[in-house]
Amino acid sequence: SSDLVELASSCQPQSSESVAAMAAEGKKLEKRLSACMDDSINQLDGKFKGSSMRVATKKGSEAGCFSCLMSGPAPKEREVDVVLIGAGVMSATVGLMLKELEPSWKMIMFERLGAPGEESSNGFNNAGTGHAGFMEPNYTKEVKNPDGSLKTVTTEKVEHVCEQFLSSRQYWQYLTRKGLLPDPDTWIHQTNHIALGVGKDQVEFIKKRYEAMKDHPLFTSMEICLPEEKAKAQQWAPLITGGRDPNEPICMTKVPHGTDVDYGTLTKAKIDAFQKLGGDLRLCTEVKDVKKDKDGKWMVTTKVNGAGSGWAYNRAKFVFVGAGGWALLLLQKAGIPQVNGYMALPVTGDWAVCQNPEVVKQHRVKVYAPGAPGAPPMSMPHLDYRTIGGKEMLLFGPFGSITLKFLRYGNVTDALKALKPHNVGSTIGALSRNLSLAVMLMKDVFKSGAGKLHDIRHYYPQADPDDWIFIPAGVRAQIIKKDPKTGKGMLQFGTEVVANDEGTIVGLLGASPGASTAVSIALDVLEKCFGNKPEFKKWAPKIKEMIPTWSPDGPAGDMKKVTPQIVNDIYTSTGAALKISPK
């Protein structure tokens, strides 16, 4: 056939001319891929005169061999209305809100890293959960019978958290419709939230939790999967059920209104919007000091590695400190008495990450379960579907560890710097009452890879060790303070807004569920600092436009009236706008 003829001809020896032509082409290719001394890019243009610039004329006392010993330019001075310290999700939210409420105000945001949202807001430095109380067991406290058996669970905290997250959904819907946020597919996704109970005690807890929550308007979409409903369990979460001992009872509840949020991407998007509206972002700029001037304004001193002095004095009428764990250090520098007694317990750790797409596609849900009996609230592990930077993966953990840094990119001296005479007592008291946390962290520190795999298999019995890698998680600076009731030191798992009496400087302390409730916290900040000032009354209609359920008569995030219709309308409208309607 013609094919055989063509094959035979291709196998014939090549002529010397064709071989020479191929060799010549090879030399041309080699020349294109390399350079020699006579190449123009390697030739000096005349005699080198000691400067990289073609024209290097000194002006006055500029640049010389000993210029570093001479006095440099004076520090830059700026006069602004608002300074925001840190470019995380909280500063992004407060800054964007203020920029819409007061477009004429001059606002500047300082971030010491090279990009926004790279500390606690980064996708790998938080759980990425839209915390709404659908599955987190630590928001429902157990209530015991006299004989020690479980009677029910409380729901006040879980209701409050859910209402706060509904405020976030409404604000994000508002920003999306105005074109101030990008396509929701880039930062938020619908994800079923599942509360899991393994073993007799946890099964009973999940059942009681379901009974206490199912009739509340916020949670009417919650379903339960009882231990005997094995086919339903397999459908909901195949990784959880596959390979599990059939004699080990499990119980689950599921809420379809759950979300997975890439807070790092969301933070960057909000700061982009902040800049489009006229806000000023300064990266690679570290705040060195915060002091109050005689006229009541705040002097925020910043330092950069620049051609000038690098120092700048920024005078502001209002300062928001959203610097994560460093907020405590900066508020201490500001000298406000309201921060006295506060300290922070920095906790870090590792995530276990699975990137195998065949595994990930079987678990597009988030699953939380109660910790061991007597374990601290932050020890609740979870197996989560995540999308970070467009990459789908599973994260398990976190496995805890101890650090002295208040930020992932902080300093090992952070905790020592924050320790003051006024907070030594509360620190000792809080730590002595939370020894179980220290024990848990130390166990995690020395836990081997096999030990961590054992924990993963409590959730995912058939986990392949080769599918899992360990990466550093962020740092959570948990609040230590004096108990307002007893005066004793306590460890607070949550967030707290601390401001001076005049409301001219305010900072955010604490950790989870900060990112999920950033909108409610931002409203708390505005009310705490401006509530008794003329501006706040003027802002009320605009805030109501941003978050329709907001009311100036109640705490931020709390819905004054909760009915099935109102809740359904919020889920429906925000679900459509953000593309997170139940599937």
C-alpha positions as CSV (number, residue, x, y, z in Angstrom):
1,S,0.0,0.0,0.0
2,S,1.0,3.7,-0.2
3,D,1.5,3.8,3.6
4,L,4.0,1.0,3.4
5,V,5.9,2.7,0.6
6,E,6.0,6.0,2.6
7,L,7.2,4.1,5.7
8,A,9.9,2.3,3.6
9,S,11.1,5.6,2.1
10,S,11.4,7.3,5.6
11,C,13.7,4.5,6.7
12,Q,16.1,5.0,3.8
13,P,19.5,6.5,4.6
14,Q,19.5,10.3,4.4
15,S,21.8,12.2,1.9
16,S,24.9,14.0,3.1
17,E,23.2,17.3,2.0
18,S,20.2,16.8,4.3
19,V,22.4,15.8,7.2
20,A,24.5,19.0,6.7
21,A,21.3,21.1,6.6
22,M,20.1,19.6,9.8
23,A,23.4,20.2,11.5
24,A,23.3,23.9,10.4
25,E,19.8,24.3,11.8
26,G,21.0,22.7,15.0
27,K,23.8,25.3,15.3
28,K,21.4,28.1,14.7
29,L,19.1,26.8,17.4
30,E,22.0,26.5,19.8
31,K,23.1,30.0,19.1
32,R,19.6,31.4,19.8
33,L,19.6,29.6,23.1
34,S,22.9,30.8,24.4
35,A,25.2,33.9,24.2
36,C,29.0,34.4,24.0
37,M,31.4,37.3,24.8
38,D,30.9,38.9,21.4
39,D,27.1,39.1,21.9
40,S,25.9,42.8,22.1
41,I,24.3,42.2,25.5
42,N,27.6,41.3,27.0
43,Q,29.5,44.3,25.6
44,L,30.3,47.3,27.9
45,D,29.3,50.7,26.4
46,G,32.6,52.5,27.1
47,K,34.5,52.7,30.3
48,F,32.4,52.0,33.5
49,K,32.1,55.2,35.6
50,G,30.8,53.8,38.8
51,S,27.1,54.3,38.3
52,S,24.3,52.2,36.9
53,M,22.7,55.4,35.5
54,R,23.7,56.7,32.1
55,V,23.8,60.2,33.6
56,A,24.7,60.3,37.3
57,T,25.1,63.9,38.3
58,K,25.1,64.6,42.0
59,K,22.7,67.2,43.3
60,G,23.8,69.0,46.4
61,S,24.4,66.6,49.3
62,E,22.8,63.6,47.5
63,A,24.5,60.2,47.3
64,G,28.0,59.8,48.2
65,C,30.2,57.2,49.8
66,F,29.4,58.5,53.3
67,S,25.9,59.8,52.6
68,C,24.5,57.3,55.2
69,L,26.3,59.4,57.9
70,M,24.6,62.6,56.9
71,S,21.2,63.8,58.0
72,G,18.5,62.7,55.5
73,P,15.3,64.2,54.4
74,A,12.7,65.1,57.0
75,P,9.9,62.5,57.7
76,K,6.8,62.8,55.5
77,E,3.8,64.4,57.2
78,R,0.2,63.6,56.2
79,E,-3.1,65.0,57.5
80,V,-6.0,62.5,57.0
81,D,-9.4,61.8,58.5
82,V,-9.1,58.0,59.0
83,V,-6.1,55.7,59.4
84,L,-6.8,51.9,59.1
85,I,-4.0,49.7,60.4
86,G,-3.7,46.3,58.7
87,A,-5.2,45.2,55.3
88,G,-7.2,42.2,56.5
89,V,-10.9,41.5,56.2
90,M,-11.8,43.8,59.1
91,S,-10.0,46.9,57.9
92,A,-11.3,46.2,54.4
93,T,-14.9,46.1,55.7
94,V,-14.7,49.1,58.0
95,G,-12.8,51.1,55.4
96,L,-15.2,50.3,52.6
97,M,-18.2,51.1,54.7
98,L,-16.8,54.4,55.9
99,K,-15.8,55.3,52.3
100,E,-19.4,54.9,51.2
101,L,-20.8,56.7,54.2
102,E,-18.3,59.6,54.0
103,P,-16.9,59.8,50.4
104,S,-15.1,63.1,51.1
105,W,-13.1,61.8,54.0
106,K,-9.4,61.2,53.3
107,M,-8.6,57.6,54.4
108,I,-5.3,55.7,54.3
109,M,-4.7,52.0,55.0
110,F,-1.3,50.6,56.1
111,E,-0.2,47.0,55.6
112,R,3.3,45.9,56.4
113,L,3.2,42.9,54.0
114,G,3.4,43.1,50.3
115,A,-0.3,42.3,49.6
116,P,-3.6,42.6,51.4
117,G,-5.2,39.7,53.1
118,E,-2.1,37.6,53.7
119,E,-2.3,37.1,57.5
120,S,-5.4,35.8,59.2
121,S,-7.6,36.5,56.2
122,N,-5.5,34.3,53.9
123,G,-7.4,31.2,52.7
124,F,-5.0,28.9,54.5
125,N,-4.9,30.9,57.7
126,N,-8.6,30.4,58.6
127,A,-11.4,27.7,58.3
128,G,-12.9,29.4,55.3
129,T,-16.4,28.7,56.8
130,G,-19.3,31.0,56.6
131,H,-19.9,30.5,60.3
132,A,-23.7,30.5,60.7
133,G,-24.1,28.0,63.6
134,F,-25.4,25.2,61.3
135,M,-22.8,22.6,62.3
136,E,-20.4,24.1,64.9
137,P,-21.0,22.2,68.2
138,N,-19.3,24.8,70.4
139,Y,-22.2,27.3,69.8
140,T,-24.7,25.0,71.5
141,K,-23.9,24.4,75.2
142,E,-25.0,21.2,76.8
143,V,-27.7,21.3,79.5
144,K,-27.6,18.3,81.9
145,N,-30.3,16.5,83.9
146,P,-29.7,16.0,87.6
147,D,-28.4,12.4,86.9
148,G,-25.8,13.8,84.4
149,S,-27.6,12.8,81.2
150,L,-28.0,15.2,78.4
151,K,-31.3,17.2,78.7
152,T,-31.0,19.7,75.8
153,V,-28.7,22.4,74.4
154,T,-28.8,26.1,74.6
155,T,-29.5,28.1,71.3
156,E,-28.9,31.7,72.2
157,K,-25.3,31.8,70.9
158,V,-26.0,29.8,67.7
159,E,-29.0,32.1,66.9
160,H,-26.8,35.2,67.4
161,V,-24.0,33.9,65.1
162,C,-26.5,32.9,62.4
163,E,-28.1,36.4,62.4
164,Q,-24.7,38.0,62.2
165,F,-23.8,35.9,59.2
166,L,-27.1,36.9,57.5
167,S,-26.0,40.5,57.9
168,S,-22.7,39.5,56.1
169,R,-24.7,37.9,53.3
170,Q,-26.9,41.0,52.9
171,Y,-23.9,43.3,52.7
172,W,-22.1,41.2,50.2
173,Q,-25.3,41.1,48.1
174,Y,-25.4,44.9,48.2
175,L,-21.7,45.2,47.1
176,T,-22.2,42.6,44.4
177,R,-25.2,44.4,42.9
178,K,-23.3,47.7,43.0
179,G,-20.4,46.1,41.1
180,L,-18.0,46.6,44.0
181,L,-17.3,42.9,44.3
182,P,-16.3,40.5,41.5
183,D,-18.2,37.4,40.4
184,P,-19.2,35.5,43.5
185,D,-17.9,32.3,42.0
186,T,-14.4,33.7,42.7
187,W,-14.8,33.8,46.4
188,I,-17.9,32.1,47.8
189,H,-19.6,28.7,47.1
190,Q,-22.7,26.9,48.4
191,T,-21.6,24.0,50.6
192,N,-23.8,21.8,52.8
193,H,-22.9,22.1,56.5
194,I,-23.0,18.8,58.4
195,A,-22.8,18.3,62.1
196,L,-21.5,14.8,62.8
197,G,-21.8,12.7,65.9
198,V,-19.7,9.5,66.2
199,G,-20.4,7.1,69.1
200,K,-23.3,6.9,71.5
201,D,-22.7,10.1,73.4
202,Q,-22.1,12.3,70.4
203,V,-25.2,10.7,68.6
204,E,-27.3,11.8,71.6
205,F,-25.8,15.3,71.4
206,I,-26.6,15.7,67.7
207,K,-30.2,14.5,68.3
208,K,-30.8,17.0,71.2
209,R,-29.2,19.7,69.1
210,Y,-31.5,19.0,66.2
211,E,-34.6,19.0,68.5
212,A,-33.6,22.3,70.0
213,M,-32.9,24.1,66.7
214,K,-35.2,22.6,64.0
215,D,-38.3,24.7,64.8
216,H,-36.5,28.1,64.9
217,P,-37.0,30.2,61.7
218,L,-33.3,30.4,61.1
219,F,-32.8,26.6,61.0
220,T,-36.0,25.2,59.5
221,S,-34.0,23.8,56.6
222,M,-32.0,21.5,58.9
223,E,-32.5,17.7,58.3
224,I,-31.3,14.8,60.4
225,C,-29.9,11.5,59.4
226,L,-30.3,8.9,62.2
227,P,-27.9,6.0,62.9
228,E,-30.2,3.5,61.2
229,E,-30.4,5.6,58.0
230,K,-27.2,4.3,56.4
231,A,-28.2,4.9,52.8
232,K,-29.0,8.6,53.5
233,A,-25.6,9.0,55.4
234,Q,-23.8,7.5,52.4
235,Q,-25.5,10.0,50.1
236,W,-24.8,13.0,52.3
237,A,-21.1,12.2,53.1
238,P,-19.6,9.1,51.4
239,L,-16.1,9.7,52.8
240,I,-17.5,9.7,56.4
241,T,-19.4,6.4,56.0
242,G,-17.1,4.4,53.7
243,G,-15.0,1.8,55.6
244,R,-16.5,2.7,58.9
245,D,-17.3,0.0,61.5
246,P,-21.0,-0.8,60.9
247,N,-21.4,-1.3,64.7
248,E,-20.2,2.3,65.4
249,P,-23.3,4.6,65.4
250,I,-23.2,7.9,63.6
251,C,-25.7,10.7,63.4
252,M,-25.7,13.8,61.2
253,T,-27.7,17.0,60.6
254,K,-27.4,18.9,57.3
255,V,-28.2,22.5,56.4
256,P,-28.2,23.4,52.6
257,H,-27.7,27.1,53.2
258,G,-24.0,26.6,54.2
259,T,-21.1,28.4,52.5
260,D,-17.4,28.1,51.8
261,V,-15.7,31.5,51.7
262,D,-12.3,32.4,50.4
263,Y,-11.8,35.3,52.8
264,G,-8.4,36.2,51.3
265,T,-9.9,36.8,47.9
266,L,-12.9,38.6,49.4
267,T,-10.5,40.9,51.4
268,K,-8.6,41.8,48.3
269,A,-11.8,42.5,46.4
270,K,-13.1,44.8,49.2
271,I,-9.8,46.7,49.3
272,D,-9.9,47.1,45.5
273,A,-13.4,48.7,45.9
274,F,-12.0,50.9,48.7
275,Q,-9.3,52.2,46.4
276,K,-11.8,52.7,43.5
277,L,-13.8,54.9,45.8
278,G,-10.7,57.0,46.7
279,G,-9.2,55.1,49.6
280,D,-5.4,55.0,49.8
281,L,-3.6,51.7,50.4
282,R,0.1,51.7,51.4
283,L,1.8,48.2,51.3
284,C,5.2,47.3,52.8
285,T,4.5,50.0,55.5
286,E,4.9,49.2,59.2
287,V,3.2,51.2,61.9
288,K,5.8,51.8,64.6
289,D,3.9,54.0,67.0
290,V,0.5,55.5,67.9
291,K,0.2,58.5,70.1
292,K,-2.4,61.1,70.9
293,D,-1.7,64.7,70.2
294,K,-2.7,67.6,72.4
295,D,-5.5,68.5,70.0
296,G,-7.1,65.1,70.3
297,K,-5.9,63.8,66.9
298,W,-3.8,60.6,66.7
299,M,-0.2,60.6,65.4
300,V,0.4,57.3,63.6
301,T,4.1,56.8,62.9
302,T,5.0,54.6,59.9
303,K,8.3,53.3,58.5
304,V,9.1,52.0,55.0
305,N,12.4,51.0,53.3
306,G,12.5,53.8,50.9
307,A,14.8,56.4,49.1
308,G,13.8,59.1,51.6
309,S,13.9,58.9,55.4
310,G,11.3,56.1,55.3
311,W,9.5,57.7,58.2
312,A,6.1,59.3,58.1
313,Y,3.9,61.0,60.6
314,N,0.2,60.5,59.8
315,R,-2.2,62.7,61.8
316,A,-5.8,61.3,61.9
317,K,-9.1,62.1,63.6
318,F,-10.0,58.4,63.7
319,V,-7.9,55.2,63.9
320,F,-9.1,51.7,63.3
321,V,-6.6,49.0,64.5
322,G,-7.4,45.8,62.5
323,A,-3.9,44.3,62.8
324,G,-4.8,40.9,64.0
325,G,-2.8,39.8,67.0
326,W,-0.7,43.0,66.8
327,A,-3.8,45.1,67.6
328,L,-3.1,44.5,71.3
329,L,0.5,45.8,71.0
330,L,-0.6,48.9,69.1
331,L,-3.5,49.7,71.5
332,Q,-1.0,49.4,74.3
333,K,1.3,51.9,72.6
334,A,-1.7,54.2,72.2
335,G,-1.9,54.2,75.9
336,I,-5.7,53.9,76.2
337,P,-6.8,52.6,79.6
338,Q,-9.5,50.4,78.1
339,V,-6.9,47.9,77.0
340,N,-5.5,47.4,80.5
341,G,-5.9,43.8,81.8
342,Y,-6.0,42.4,78.2
343,M,-3.4,39.9,77.0
344,A,-3.4,37.3,74.2
345,L,-2.7,33.6,74.0
346,P,-1.3,33.0,70.5
347,V,-2.1,29.6,69.1
348,T,-1.0,28.2,65.7
349,G,-0.8,24.8,64.1
350,D,-1.0,22.8,60.8
351,W,-3.7,21.9,58.3
352,A,-3.8,18.5,56.7
353,V,-4.6,19.1,53.0
354,C,-5.8,16.7,50.4
355,Q,-5.6,17.8,46.7
356,N,-6.5,14.5,45.1
357,P,-9.5,15.5,42.8
358,E,-11.0,12.0,43.0
359,V,-11.3,12.3,46.7
360,V,-12.3,16.0,46.8
361,K,-15.2,15.5,44.4
362,Q,-16.8,13.0,46.9
363,H,-16.8,15.5,49.8
364,R,-18.1,18.9,48.7
365,V,-19.4,19.5,52.2
366,K,-18.1,20.8,55.5
367,V,-18.3,18.5,58.5
368,Y,-17.8,19.5,62.2
369,A,-18.0,17.2,65.2
370,P,-17.7,17.7,68.9
371,G,-14.3,17.4,70.5
372,A,-13.3,14.9,73.2
373,P,-15.1,15.2,76.6
374,G,-13.6,18.2,78.5
375,A,-11.7,19.5,75.4
376,P,-11.6,23.3,75.0
377,P,-14.0,24.9,72.4
378,M,-11.3,25.6,69.8
379,S,-10.4,21.9,69.7
380,M,-13.4,21.0,67.4
381,P,-11.7,19.5,64.3
382,H,-13.4,19.6,60.9
383,L,-13.1,18.1,57.5
384,D,-13.9,20.8,55.0
385,Y,-14.4,21.2,51.3
386,R,-12.5,24.4,50.3
387,T,-11.9,26.5,47.2
388,I,-8.8,28.7,47.7
389,G,-7.6,30.7,44.8
390,G,-9.8,28.6,42.5
391,K,-8.2,25.3,43.6
392,E,-10.6,22.7,45.1
393,M,-9.2,20.8,48.1
394,L,-10.0,19.3,51.5
395,L,-8.6,20.6,54.7
396,F,-8.7,18.8,58.0
397,G,-7.7,20.1,61.4
398,P,-6.3,22.3,62.6
399,F,-3.6,20.5,64.7
400,G,-2.7,22.9,67.4
401,S,0.7,24.3,68.4
402,I,2.2,26.9,70.7
403,T,3.9,30.1,69.5
404,L,5.1,33.4,71.0
405,K,4.2,35.2,67.7
406,F,0.9,37.2,67.5
407,L,0.9,36.9,63.7
408,R,2.1,34.2,61.3
409,Y,4.7,36.7,60.1
410,G,5.1,38.3,63.5
411,N,8.1,38.3,65.9
412,V,8.9,35.7,68.6
413,T,9.1,38.6,71.1
414,D,5.4,39.6,70.6
415,A,4.0,37.9,73.7
416,L,6.8,39.2,75.9
417,K,6.3,42.7,74.6
418,A,2.6,42.5,75.4
419,L,3.1,41.3,79.0
420,K,2.5,44.2,81.3
421,P,2.0,44.6,85.0
422,H,-1.7,45.3,84.5
423,N,-2.2,42.0,82.7
424,V,0.1,39.6,84.5
425,G,-2.6,38.6,87.0
426,S,-5.3,37.9,84.4
427,T,-2.8,36.0,82.3
428,I,-1.9,33.6,85.1
429,G,-5.5,33.2,86.1
430,A,-6.6,32.4,82.6
431,L,-3.9,29.9,81.9
432,S,-4.4,28.1,85.2
433,R,-8.1,27.7,84.4
434,N,-7.4,26.3,80.9
435,L,-4.7,23.7,81.5
436,S,-6.7,21.3,79.2
437,L,-5.9,23.6,76.3
438,A,-2.2,23.5,77.1
439,V,-2.3,19.7,77.3
440,M,-4.2,19.5,74.0
441,L,-1.7,21.8,72.2
442,M,1.3,19.9,73.6
443,K,-0.1,16.6,72.5
444,D,-0.6,18.0,69.0
445,V,2.9,19.4,68.9
446,F,4.4,16.0,69.5
447,K,1.9,14.1,67.4
448,S,3.5,12.0,64.7
449,G,2.3,11.8,61.1
450,A,0.7,8.5,61.9
451,G,-1.0,10.1,64.9
452,K,-2.4,12.8,62.7
453,L,-3.6,10.3,60.1
454,H,-5.4,8.5,62.9
455,D,-7.3,11.7,63.7
456,I,-8.2,12.1,60.0
457,R,-9.5,8.6,59.9
458,H,-11.9,9.3,62.7
459,Y,-13.7,11.3,60.1
460,Y,-12.6,9.7,56.9
461,P,-11.8,6.0,57.7
462,Q,-10.3,5.1,54.3
463,A,-7.9,8.1,54.1
464,D,-4.8,7.3,52.1
465,P,-1.7,8.8,53.8
466,D,-0.2,9.7,50.5
467,D,-3.1,12.0,49.7
468,W,-2.4,14.3,52.7
469,I,0.2,16.9,53.2
470,F,0.7,19.3,56.2
471,I,1.0,23.0,55.8
472,P,1.2,25.8,58.5
473,A,-2.0,27.4,59.6
474,G,-2.3,31.0,60.7
475,V,-2.0,32.4,64.3
476,R,-5.0,33.0,66.4
477,A,-4.4,35.4,69.3
478,Q,-7.1,34.4,71.7
479,I,-8.3,37.0,74.2
480,I,-7.2,36.9,77.8
481,K,-8.9,39.4,80.1
482,K,-10.5,39.9,83.5
483,D,-14.0,38.4,83.8
484,P,-16.4,41.4,84.2
485,K,-18.3,39.5,86.9
486,T,-15.6,38.0,89.0
487,G,-12.5,40.0,88.1
488,K,-10.6,36.8,87.6
489,G,-8.5,36.0,84.5
490,M,-10.4,34.3,81.7
491,L,-9.8,33.0,78.2
492,Q,-12.3,34.3,75.7
493,F,-12.9,32.4,72.4
494,G,-14.3,35.1,70.2
495,T,-13.8,38.7,69.2
496,E,-14.1,42.0,71.1
497,V,-14.1,45.6,70.1
498,V,-12.0,47.9,72.4
499,A,-12.2,51.7,72.0
500,N,-11.3,54.8,74.0
501,D,-14.0,56.9,75.6
502,E,-14.0,59.5,72.8
503,G,-14.4,56.9,70.1
504,T,-11.4,58.2,68.2
505,I,-9.4,55.0,68.3
506,V,-10.7,51.4,68.2
507,G,-9.2,48.0,67.8
508,L,-10.4,44.4,67.3
509,L,-9.1,41.7,69.6
510,G,-9.6,38.0,69.4
511,A,-10.2,35.4,66.7
512,S,-13.1,33.1,65.4
513,P,-15.7,33.7,64.1
514,G,-14.2,37.1,63.1
515,A,-14.2,36.9,59.3
516,S,-17.7,35.5,59.1
517,T,-19.1,38.3,61.4
518,A,-16.9,41.1,60.0
519,V,-19.9,43.0,58.8
520,S,-21.6,43.0,62.2
521,I,-18.3,43.8,63.9
522,A,-17.8,46.7,61.5
523,L,-21.3,48.0,62.5
524,D,-20.4,47.6,66.2
525,V,-17.3,49.7,65.5
526,L,-19.3,52.5,63.8
527,E,-21.9,52.5,66.6
528,K,-19.4,52.4,69.4
529,C,-17.3,55.2,68.0
530,F,-19.9,57.4,66.2
531,G,-23.2,56.4,67.8
532,N,-23.5,59.6,69.9
533,K,-22.2,61.8,67.1
534,P,-24.1,63.6,64.4
535,E,-22.6,61.5,61.6
536,F,-24.2,58.3,62.7
537,K,-27.8,59.6,62.4
538,K,-27.0,60.8,58.9
539,W,-25.6,57.4,58.0
540,A,-28.6,55.4,59.2
541,P,-30.5,55.3,55.9
542,K,-27.4,54.3,53.9
543,I,-26.6,51.5,56.4
544,K,-30.2,50.3,56.1
545,E,-29.7,50.2,52.4
546,M,-26.5,48.1,52.8
547,I,-28.1,45.7,55.4
548,P,-31.9,45.8,55.2
549,T,-32.4,43.9,58.6
550,W,-30.2,46.4,60.4
551,S,-31.8,48.5,63.1
552,P,-30.2,51.4,65.1
553,D,-32.3,50.2,68.1
554,G,-30.5,46.9,68.6
555,P,-27.1,45.3,68.7
556,A,-25.4,45.0,65.3
557,G,-26.2,41.7,63.6
558,D,-29.3,41.0,65.7
559,M,-32.5,40.9,63.7
560,K,-35.2,42.7,65.5
561,K,-37.8,40.5,64.1
562,V,-37.2,36.9,63.0
563,T,-40.0,35.2,61.1
564,P,-39.9,32.3,58.6
565,Q,-40.8,34.7,55.8
566,I,-38.1,37.2,56.6
567,V,-35.5,34.5,56.9
568,N,-36.6,32.8,53.7
569,D,-36.5,36.1,51.8
570,I,-32.9,36.7,52.9
571,Y,-31.8,33.2,51.9
572,T,-33.6,33.5,48.6
573,S,-32.3,37.0,47.6
574,T,-28.8,36.6,48.8
575,G,-28.6,33.1,47.5
576,A,-29.5,34.3,44.0
577,A,-27.2,37.4,44.1
578,L,-24.2,35.4,45.4
579,K,-24.9,32.2,43.5
580,I,-25.1,30.2,46.7
581,S,-28.7,28.9,46.6
582,P,-29.1,25.3,47.8
583,K,-28.4,22.7,45.0
